[in-house]
Amino acid sequence: MAKNTSIALRNQIIYQVFPRQYSKTHDLKGVTKDLERIKDLGVDIIQLMPIHPIGVLLRKGKIGSPYSIKDYRSIDPNMGTMEDLKELFDKAHALGLKVIMDIVFNHTSRDSILTEEHPEWFYHKPNGEFANRVGDWSDITDFKFEYPELEKYLSDTLLQYVRLGADGFRFDVASLIPYSFFAHTFPLLRKEKEDLFFLAETIHLSFCKYIRDMGYDATSDPEIYTLFDAEYEYDVYDHLQKYMKGEARIQEYLSRVEDQEALYPKNFVKVRFLENHDFGTANSYLKDDLRLKNLLVLSYFTRGMAFLFNGIETASRHLPNLFEMDEIKWKDYNKSGIVDLIKKLNEIKKHRVFADGVWNYHIITDSIVLLSFKNMDEEITAIVNLNHASGMVNTEIEGRFKNLLTGEVLPIDKYLDMQEEPLVLLRIHE
C-alpha cells in the first residue's frame, strides 16, 4: 500500500455520479447544481464517471459507453465544457468536497484520436484490425504499453486535470495497466498536488488468473496496494453478489472479508459497495427495501471506505443503462427512509473506531448478523436483520447501549427481541 496512506480514509464516503443519467440536463452543470444535496448526505469524495467524448465506430447503443473514449483531453460536448468541469471542481472544494475522475487507460474507442495519430500504440489482429487482449468488446481497443511516448501522453493528460482541480483518480481495470506506469506517474502528479487520492478498480480473482493464463500481465491486489491508496473489493464481491441473488450465505462473504485482515497491509483501505455502474442495483436482486437497508448497514460495518452509487437514494431496482439515456427516477427519493439512514450512517462512519478499531462479526442466525468495531475508547455494534427474522435471539452482548439510529437507550442482557429495522449500538460506559 502507498506508504503514507492514512487509515483515516476508512472514515470517508465516496459517491459515484453518472453525469449523463444524474439530472434532467444530463451534464456537468446538472451535477454542480446538486452538490449541496450530495454534501448534505455526509459524502466526502465525488467520483465522476468518464465525461469525455464517446467513440462512434461500433458504438454500443445510441449514445455509447462512457468507457469507450475518443479523446481524453476534451469534454463530451453533451456534458459541457472544460470550464464547466472547473466550475464543478471549484464549487465542490468550496463545500469541502473532493472530486476524483474516472480514468480509462486500458483502452480507447476504436476511432479515438490516438488510433488515428498513433496506431502503433494498440493491439492488432493478424489482419491489421484493432484488437483487445481478451474479450470481445467491439467498441474498444487495448493499448500496448511498449512506448515511452504513450506513457508520457497519458501522464501529461492526468497532469492537465490535476492543474484544473481534480483531487485524484479512479483507474478503470487498474490491474491490467502496467505497474511501472503508476510507479512512474504517481510521484510526478504528487509533486503538483501532494494529497491526491488514487483508487484502483482491481479485477476479480478468477479474471486475474484468466489473464495470466493467456500470457498477459495482471497486477495482484497486494501489489496494487504498494502504490494506490484504496482499491475496490472485487476480490470478495462475487460472494456478496451471490448472497444478494440467493445463491450463497452471507457468511461466505464475511469470512473472506475477515481473510483480508491478514492478507493485506495493516493500513489497507478497501472500498465497500453494494452496487456500481457495472452491476445491477442491490435492490434489483433483493426486491425488498428493508433487506436493502439492513445490508447497507452491514456494508458500512466492514472495514474500509463506504461507497454509494447515485440513485441508491431511491432504493431503485433499475440500473441506469450504460449505453442509452436513462435518467435516474428521483421521484422515489428517500423511499422507505433510505436517505435518512444514509445520512445517519455517514455521520456514524466518522467515528475514529471505524479507522483504528478491531473488527469482528458474529453470525447469530442465518438471517441475523452482529458486526462490531472496538478500540480503547469506543465500541460500536451493528445488528442487522437480513431476512425479516423475528423473536428473541442471543446476541452474546451485555450492557447499556445507545441506538445511534434512533437515540434510544437500550439495556441488553444477551437476549434481544429482534425487529426488522437495523440496530447500530454505541456502548455506554458507566
RODO-2510 file (C-alpha; in nm, 4 decimals, decimal comma):
residues 430
     n   res          X          Y          Z
     1     m     0,0000     0,0000     0,0000
     2     a     0,1091     0,3580    -0,0502
     3     k     0,3381     0,4137     0,2480
     4     n     0,1782     0,7406     0,3552
     5     t    -0,1855     0,6406     0,3065
     6     s    -0,3823     0,7325     0,6179
     7     i    -0,6280     0,4915     0,7771
     8     a    -0,8498     0,7981     0,8248
     9     l    -0,9704     0,7222     0,4704
    10     r    -1,1733     0,4430     0,6308
    11     n    -1,3947     0,7157     0,7775
    12     q    -1,4795     0,8595     0,4376
    13     i    -1,7636     0,8082     0,1929
    14     i    -1,7394     0,8032    -0,1880
    15     y    -2,0416     0,8975    -0,4007
    16     q    -2,0270     0,7824    -0,7637
    17     v    -2,2006     1,0072    -1,0167
    18     f    -2,3068     0,9075    -1,3694
    19     p    -2,3437     1,2634    -1,5075
    20     r    -2,5440     1,1626    -1,8154
    21     q    -2,8131     0,9962    -1,6042
    22     y    -2,7918     1,2141    -1,2943
    23     s    -3,0031     1,5199    -1,3829
    24     k    -3,2622     1,6456    -1,6274
    25     t    -2,9892     1,8361    -1,8142
    26     h    -2,7694     1,5221    -1,8370
    27     d    -2,4498     1,7252    -1,7983
    28     l    -2,1870     1,8601    -1,5600
    29     k    -2,3940     2,1654    -1,4719
    30     g    -2,6702     1,9354    -1,3509
    31     v    -2,4251     1,7765    -1,1078
    32     t    -2,2829     2,1119    -0,9970
    33     k    -2,6310     2,2417    -0,9121
    34     d    -2,6886     1,9443    -0,6826
    35     l    -2,3601     1,9483    -0,4910
    36     e    -2,5221     2,0895    -0,1756
    37     r    -2,7589     1,7908    -0,1623
    38     i    -2,4689     1,5482    -0,2044
    39     k    -2,2747     1,7308     0,0659
    40     d    -2,5785     1,7108     0,2957
    41     l    -2,5713     1,3309     0,2676
    42     g    -2,2379     1,3373     0,4509
    43     v    -2,0279     1,2450     0,1475
    44     d    -1,6537     1,3262     0,1321
    45     i    -1,5476     1,2340    -0,2235
    46     i    -1,7387     1,2502    -0,5505
    47     q    -1,6301     1,0035    -0,8163
    48     l    -1,7248     1,1193    -1,1653
    49     m    -1,7762     0,8527    -1,4287
    50     p    -1,5974     0,9359    -1,7569
    51     i    -1,7030     1,2676    -1,9133
    52     h    -1,5053     1,2584    -2,2384
    53     p    -1,6321     1,2272    -2,5983
    54     i    -1,7535     0,8783    -2,6816
    55     g    -1,6433     0,6924    -2,9932
    56     v    -1,8853     0,6466    -3,2831
    57     l    -1,7329     0,3470    -3,4621
    58     l    -1,9030     0,0238    -3,3486
    59     r    -2,0717     0,2207    -3,0690
    60     k    -2,2958     0,0207    -2,8363
    61     g    -2,6427     0,1731    -2,8149
    62     k    -2,7423     0,5166    -2,9411
    63     i    -2,5184     0,7138    -2,7077
    64     g    -2,2476     0,4621    -2,6263
    65     s    -2,0422     0,3649    -2,3252
    66     p    -1,8584     0,6425    -2,1403
    67     y    -1,5746     0,3883    -2,1119
    68     s    -1,5233     0,3953    -2,4912
    69     i    -1,3340     0,7238    -2,5075
    70     k    -1,2463     0,9174    -2,8211
    71     d    -1,0346     1,1950    -2,6664
    72     y    -0,9015     1,2006    -2,3094
    73     r    -0,8144     1,5686    -2,3236
    74     s    -1,1576     1,7099    -2,4002
    75     i    -1,5096     1,7036    -2,2561
    76     d    -1,8058     1,5435    -2,4325
    77     p    -1,9956     1,8430    -2,5798
    78     n    -2,3184     1,6909    -2,4471
    79     m    -2,1671     1,7087    -2,0973
    80     g    -2,0401     2,0659    -2,1204
    81     t    -1,7002     2,2275    -2,1404
    82     m    -1,3679     2,2301    -1,9606
    83     e    -1,4898     2,5490    -1,7904
    84     d    -1,7948     2,3581    -1,6618
    85     l    -1,5666     2,0938    -1,5139
    86     k    -1,3586     2,3604    -1,3419
    87     e    -1,6755     2,5186    -1,2048
    88     l    -1,7735     2,1796    -1,0604
    89     f    -1,4298     2,1394    -0,9000
    90     d    -1,4368     2,4901    -0,7549
    91     k    -1,7861     2,4626    -0,6063
    92     a    -1,7135     2,1173    -0,4625
    93     h    -1,3968     2,2473    -0,2980
    94     a    -1,5863     2,5422    -0,1535
    95     l    -1,8253     2,2922     0,0060
    96     g    -1,5401     2,0812     0,1446
    97     l    -1,5870     1,8012    -0,1087
    98     k    -1,3183     1,6350    -0,3171
    99     v    -1,3728     1,5205    -0,6754
   100     i    -1,1922     1,2334    -0,8448
   101     m    -1,2161     1,1475    -1,2132
   102     d    -1,2697     0,8054    -1,3680
   103     i    -0,9689     0,7336    -1,5912
   104     v    -0,9790     0,4660    -1,8621
   105     f    -0,6205     0,3983    -1,9724
   106     n    -0,6509     0,0302    -2,0606
   107     h    -0,8237     0,1059    -2,3898
   108     t    -0,9833     0,3712    -2,6110
   109     s    -1,2692     0,3714    -2,8606
   110     r    -1,1829     0,2167    -3,1963
   111     d    -1,1960     0,5601    -3,3581
   112     s    -1,0128     0,7565    -3,0898
   113     i    -0,7788     1,0338    -3,1970
   114     l    -0,4906     0,8149    -3,0771
   115     t    -0,5841     0,5253    -3,3077
   116     e    -0,5510     0,7751    -3,5917
   117     e    -0,2359     0,9533    -3,4715
   118     h    -0,0516     0,6561    -3,3189
   119     p    -0,1985     0,3250    -3,4414
   120     e     0,1216     0,1507    -3,3322
   121     w     0,0228     0,2101    -2,9672
   122     f    -0,2567    -0,0507    -2,9923
   123     y    -0,3040    -0,4242    -3,0251
   124     h    -0,3917    -0,5514    -3,3725
   125     k    -0,5252    -0,8735    -3,5167
   126     p    -0,3128    -1,0525    -3,7791
   127     n    -0,5274    -0,8857    -4,0469
   128     g    -0,4390    -0,5411    -3,9120
   129     e    -0,7695    -0,4635    -3,7369
   130     f    -0,7573    -0,3123    -3,3894
   131     a    -0,7963    -0,5711    -3,1151
   132     n    -0,8218    -0,6399    -2,7429
   133     r    -0,6000    -0,8689    -2,5416
   134     v    -0,9060    -1,0588    -2,4200
   135     g    -1,2799    -1,0245    -2,4573
   136     d    -1,4961    -0,9299    -2,7489
   137     w    -1,5672    -0,5674    -2,6622
   138     s    -1,6344    -0,4404    -3,0109
   139     d    -1,6353    -0,0694    -2,9254
   140     i    -1,2836    -0,0531    -2,7741
   141     t    -0,9225    -0,1442    -2,8491
   142     d    -0,6432    -0,2025    -2,5986
   143     f    -0,3189    -0,0123    -2,5596
   144     k     0,0191    -0,1802    -2,5927
   145     f     0,2273    -0,0285    -2,3161
   146     e     0,5570    -0,0602    -2,5016
   147     y     0,6132     0,3034    -2,5919
   148     p     0,7538     0,5729    -2,3604
   149     e     0,5722     0,8304    -2,5730
   150     l     0,2373     0,6687    -2,4867
   151     e     0,3064     0,6728    -2,1147
   152     k     0,4161     1,0370    -2,1308
   153     y     0,0998     1,1293    -2,3187
   154     l    -0,1156     0,9625    -2,0541
   155     s     0,0815     1,1123    -1,7632
   156     d     0,0561     1,4600    -1,9149
   157     t    -0,3191     1,4083    -1,9538
   158     l    -0,3540     1,3385    -1,5828
   159     l    -0,1432     1,6416    -1,5019
   160     q    -0,3798     1,8568    -1,7092
   161     y    -0,6725     1,7588    -1,4849
   162     v    -0,4767     1,7931    -1,1621
   163     r    -0,3954     2,1517    -1,2608
   164     l    -0,7619     2,2093    -1,3388
   165     g    -0,8605     2,0961    -0,9889
   166     a    -0,9001     1,7172    -0,9796
   167     d    -0,8315     1,5684    -0,6353
   168     g    -0,7345     1,2283    -0,7642
   169     f    -0,8348     0,9492    -0,9968
   170     r    -1,0172     0,6185    -1,0073
   171     f    -0,8397     0,3954    -1,2611
   172     d    -1,0575     0,1599    -1,4605
   173     v    -0,9250    -0,2009    -1,4612
   174     a    -0,6040    -0,0794    -1,2973
   175     s    -0,4824    -0,4381    -1,2663
   176     l    -0,4344    -0,4552    -1,6451
   177     i    -0,2298    -0,1348    -1,6709
   178     p     0,1435    -0,1850    -1,6119
   179     y     0,2569    -0,1364    -1,2533
   180     s     0,5548     0,0561    -1,3880
   181     f     0,3256     0,3234    -1,5345
   182     f     0,1744     0,4024    -1,1958
   183     a     0,5103     0,3800    -1,0183
   184     h     0,6499     0,6418    -1,2552
   185     t     0,3431     0,8662    -1,2812
   186     f     0,2134     0,8977    -0,9249
   187     p     0,5253     1,0734    -0,7857
   188     l     0,5111     1,3200    -1,0765
   189     l     0,1488     1,4023    -1,0021
   190     r     0,2076     1,4352    -0,6287
   191     k     0,4765     1,6949    -0,6967
   192     e     0,1939     1,9052    -0,8395
   193     k    -0,0586     1,8208    -0,5635
   194     e     0,0614     1,6244    -0,2649
   195     d    -0,2672     1,4927    -0,1257
   196     l    -0,4049     1,3301    -0,4404
   197     f    -0,6208     1,0212    -0,3856
   198     f    -0,5624     0,7181    -0,6081
   199     l    -0,8299     0,4468    -0,6265
   200     a    -0,7836     0,1228    -0,8203
   201     e    -1,0575    -0,0776    -0,9803
   202     t    -0,8931    -0,4158    -0,9445
   203     i    -1,0309    -0,7301    -1,1073
   204     h    -1,1968    -1,0456    -0,9822
   205     l    -0,9515    -1,3164    -0,8770
   206     s    -1,0773    -1,5576    -1,1421
   207     f    -1,0277    -1,2946    -1,4138
   208     c    -0,6747    -1,2229    -1,2879
   209     k    -0,5881    -1,5915    -1,3295
   210     y    -0,7536    -1,5992    -1,6723
   211     i    -0,5485    -1,3009    -1,7932
   212     r    -0,2254    -1,4552    -1,6666
   213     d    -0,3136    -1,7910    -1,8229
   214     m    -0,3447    -1,6050    -2,1546
   215     g     0,0165    -1,4949    -2,1135
   216     y    -0,0541    -1,1310    -2,0191
   217     d     0,0358    -0,9406    -1,7040
   218     a    -0,2213    -0,8682    -1,4340
   219     t    -0,1225    -0,6930    -1,1130
   220     s    -0,2439    -0,8586    -0,7938
   221     d    -0,4330    -0,6750    -0,5213
   222     p    -0,1389    -0,6887    -0,2763
   223     e     0,0887    -0,5385    -0,5437
   224     i    -0,1656    -0,2647    -0,6183
   225     y    -0,1578    -0,1644    -0,2520
   226     t     0,2091    -0,0665    -0,2735
   227     l     0,1090     0,2344    -0,4872
   228     f    -0,2633     0,3031    -0,4526
   229     d    -0,4480     0,4459    -0,1539
   230     a    -0,7525     0,2223    -0,1919
   231     e    -0,8979    -0,0437    -0,4153
   232     y    -1,2358    -0,1963    -0,4909
   233     e    -1,3337    -0,5159    -0,3124
   234     y    -1,3596    -0,7226    -0,6297
   235     d    -1,1565    -0,9963    -0,4622
   236     v    -1,4625    -1,0738    -0,2459
   237     y    -1,7560    -0,9018    -0,4177
   238     d    -1,8577    -1,2186    -0,6063
   239     h    -1,9641    -1,3690    -0,2750
   240     l    -2,1701    -1,0649    -0,1755
   241     q    -2,3415    -1,0661    -0,5128
   242     k    -2,4162    -1,4384    -0,4801
   243     y    -2,5729    -1,3665    -0,1421
   244     m    -2,7944    -1,0941    -0,2904
   245     k    -2,9030    -1,3368    -0,5641
   246     g    -2,9919    -1,6003    -0,3060
   247     e    -2,7117    -1,8319    -0,4163
   248     a    -2,4940    -1,8221    -0,1020
   249     r    -2,4986    -1,7397     0,2674
   250     i    -2,3741    -1,4044     0,3926
   251     q    -2,1058    -1,5860     0,5929
   252     e    -1,9289    -1,6822     0,2689
   253     y    -1,8741    -1,3127     0,2008
   254     l    -1,7886    -1,2112     0,5582
   255     s    -1,5362    -1,4917     0,6043
   256     r    -1,3438    -1,3620     0,3026
   257     v    -1,3623    -1,0061     0,4337
   258     e    -1,2077    -1,1442     0,7526
   259     d    -0,9271    -1,3044     0,5497
   260     q    -0,8373    -0,9599     0,4122
   261     e    -0,7378    -0,8550     0,7638
   262     a    -0,4333    -1,0812     0,7392
   263     l    -0,3753    -1,0756     0,3629
   264     y    -0,3220    -0,7021     0,3099
   265     p    -0,1044    -0,4352     0,4747
   266     k    -0,2159    -0,3252     0,8194
   267     n    -0,3350     0,0119     0,6850
   268     f    -0,5234    -0,1325     0,3873
   269     v    -0,8310     0,0523     0,2612
   270     k    -1,0981    -0,1365     0,0704
   271     v    -1,3925     0,0399    -0,0920
   272     r    -1,7112    -0,1394     0,0152
   273     f    -2,0130    -0,1185    -0,2142
   274     l    -2,3431    -0,2890    -0,2800
   275     e    -2,3698    -0,1620    -0,6371
   276     n    -2,1986     0,0443    -0,9044
   277     h    -2,2388     0,1087    -1,2762
   278     d    -2,1209    -0,2429    -1,3707
   279     f    -2,3764    -0,4436    -1,1716
   280     g    -2,7477    -0,4499    -1,1097
   281     t    -2,8627    -0,2427    -0,8150
   282     a    -2,8704    -0,4294    -0,4856
   283     n    -3,2481    -0,3935    -0,4766
   284     s    -3,2814    -0,5474    -0,8219
   285     y    -3,1674    -0,8672    -0,6510
   286     l    -3,3204    -0,8205    -0,3065
   287     k    -3,6512    -0,6606    -0,4183
   288     d    -3,7050    -0,5625    -0,0560
   289     d    -3,6383    -0,2157     0,0869
   290     l    -3,5962    -0,3413     0,4436
   291     r    -3,3406    -0,6014     0,3427
   292     l    -3,1599    -0,3329     0,1401
   293     k    -3,1372    -0,1063     0,4438
   294     n    -3,0022    -0,3856     0,6624
   295     l    -2,7490    -0,4914     0,4005
   296     l    -2,6380    -0,1297     0,3607
   297     v    -2,5638    -0,1167     0,7335
   298     l    -2,3661    -0,4400     0,7010
   299     s    -2,1618    -0,2831     0,4187
   300     y    -2,0786     0,0182     0,6375
   301     f    -1,9733    -0,2200     0,9139
   302     t    -1,6988    -0,3910     0,7160
   303     r    -1,3562    -0,2309     0,7279
   304     g    -1,2989     0,0302     0,4609
   305     m    -1,4462     0,3306     0,2819
   306     a    -1,8205     0,3385     0,2205
   307     f    -1,9393     0,3777    -0,1384
   308     l    -2,2742     0,4950    -0,2749
   309     f    -2,3859     0,4791    -0,6387
   310     n    -2,6128     0,7668    -0,7372
   311     g    -2,9763     0,6583    -0,7233
   312     i    -2,9497     0,4316    -0,4204
   313     e    -3,1380     0,7170    -0,2502
   314     t    -3,4483     0,5882    -0,4350
   315     a    -3,3998     0,2222    -0,3359
   316     s    -3,4152     0,1623    -0,7101
   317     r    -3,4465    -0,1798    -0,8663
   318     h    -3,3253    -0,0439    -1,2004
   319     l    -2,9619     0,0136    -1,3037
   320     p    -2,9182     0,3165    -1,5354
   321     n    -2,8326     0,1974    -1,8868
   322     l    -2,4645     0,2380    -1,9741
   323     f    -2,5309     0,2896    -2,3444
   324     e    -2,8538     0,4945    -2,3615
   325     m    -3,0160     0,7970    -2,1991
   326     d    -3,1761     0,6608    -1,8836
   327     e    -3,2252     0,9306    -1,6210
   328     i    -3,2482     0,8368    -1,2534
   329     k    -3,6095     0,8445    -1,1250
   330     w    -3,5632     1,0861    -0,8375
   331     k    -3,9396     1,0929    -0,7633
   332     d    -3,8783     0,7971    -0,5306
   333     y    -3,6208     0,9920    -0,3272
   334     n    -3,5933     0,8666     0,0328
   335     k    -3,8132     0,5669    -0,0371
   336     s    -3,8584     0,3679     0,2829
   337     g    -3,6430     0,6252     0,4639
   338     i    -3,3202     0,5130     0,2970
   339     v    -3,1801     0,8677     0,2685
   340     d    -3,2413     0,9214     0,6391
   341     l    -3,0478     0,6015     0,7049
   342     i    -2,7643     0,7020     0,4698
   343     k    -2,7209     1,0373     0,6448
   344     k    -2,7039     0,8723     0,9854
   345     l    -2,4622     0,6045     0,8669
   346     n    -2,2351     0,8654     0,7084
   347     e    -2,2279     1,0518     1,0389
   348     i    -2,1595     0,7329     1,2344
   349     k    -1,8824     0,6355     0,9913
   350     k    -1,6833     0,9392     1,1093
   351     h    -1,6190     0,7781     1,4496
   352     r    -1,2489     0,7062     1,4859
   353     v    -1,3204     0,3449     1,5806
   354     f    -1,4006     0,2680     1,2144
   355     a    -1,0440     0,3647     1,1250
   356     d    -0,8402     0,2021     1,4013
   357     g    -1,0745    -0,0341     1,5840
   358     v    -1,0665    -0,4120     1,5888
   359     w    -1,3333    -0,5520     1,3555
   360     n    -1,5310    -0,8664     1,4291
   361     y    -1,8528    -1,0301     1,3192
   362     h    -2,0772    -1,2978     1,4652
   363     i    -2,3414    -1,4986     1,2798
   364     i    -2,6345    -1,5181     1,5223
   365     t    -2,8680    -1,6962     1,2802
   366     d    -2,8822    -1,7324     0,9019
   367     s    -3,0759    -1,4047     0,8951
   368     i    -2,9180    -1,2060     1,1802
   369     v    -2,5582    -1,0860     1,1920
   370     l    -2,3706    -0,8843     1,4530
   371     l    -2,0718    -0,6739     1,3424
   372     s    -1,8575    -0,4565     1,5657
   373     f    -1,5665    -0,2145     1,5816
   374     k    -1,3871    -0,1679     1,9127
   375     n    -1,0890     0,0401     2,0279
   376     m    -0,9719     0,1702     2,3661
   377     d    -1,2390     0,4408     2,3731
   378     e    -1,5402     0,3165     2,1822
   379     e    -1,7348     0,0095     2,0867
   380     i    -1,9955     0,0372     1,8105
   381     t    -2,2009    -0,2660     1,7120
   382     a    -2,4499    -0,3244     1,4326
   383     i    -2,7145    -0,5935     1,4423
   384     v    -2,8660    -0,6461     1,1004
   385     n    -3,1767    -0,8434     1,0119
   386     l    -3,1243    -0,9721     0,6601
   387     n    -3,4491    -1,1622     0,6077
   388     h    -3,7331    -1,0393     0,8329
   389     a    -3,6464    -1,2639     1,1252
   390     s    -3,8402    -1,2150     1,4491
   391     g    -3,8338    -1,3360     1,8078
   392     m    -3,5756    -1,3468     2,0854
   393     v    -3,2133    -1,4028     1,9849
   394     n    -2,8929    -1,4402     2,1848
   395     t    -2,6657    -1,1517     2,0836
   396     e    -2,3928    -1,2508     2,3345
   397     i    -2,3521    -0,8825     2,4284
   398     e    -2,4413    -0,7251     2,7640
   399     g    -2,4639    -0,3701     2,8918
   400     r    -2,6319    -0,0399     2,8157
   401     f    -2,6241     0,0876     2,4595
   402     k    -2,7432     0,3912     2,2686
   403     n    -2,9065     0,3156     1,9358
   404     l    -2,7330     0,5696     1,7108
   405     l    -3,0112     0,5417     1,4520
   406     t    -3,2950     0,6347     1,6897
   407     g    -3,1337     0,7854     2,0003
   408     e    -3,2989     0,5221     2,2196
   409     v    -3,1051     0,3789     2,5165
   410     l    -3,1254     0,0007     2,5355
   411     p    -3,0215    -0,2290     2,8205
   412     i    -2,9220    -0,5637     2,6708
   413     d    -2,8612    -0,8790     2,8730
   414     k    -2,7596    -1,1042     2,5855
   415     y    -3,1152    -1,1601     2,4613
   416     l    -3,2894    -0,9198     2,2270
   417     d    -3,6365    -0,9191     2,0742
   418     m    -3,5390    -0,8812     1,7103
   419     q    -3,7025    -0,6115     1,4995
   420     e    -3,6862    -0,5714     1,1215
   421     e    -3,5019    -0,2384     1,1217
   422     p    -3,1218    -0,2493     1,1713
   423     l    -2,9655    -0,1516     1,5021
   424     v    -2,6445     0,0480     1,5474
   425     l    -2,5387     0,0437     1,9118
   426     l    -2,2818     0,2571     2,0939
   427     r    -2,1781     0,1014     2,4234
   428     i    -2,2386     0,3349     2,7174
   429     h    -1,9529     0,3184     2,9640
   430     e    -2,0750     0,3550     3,3250
***
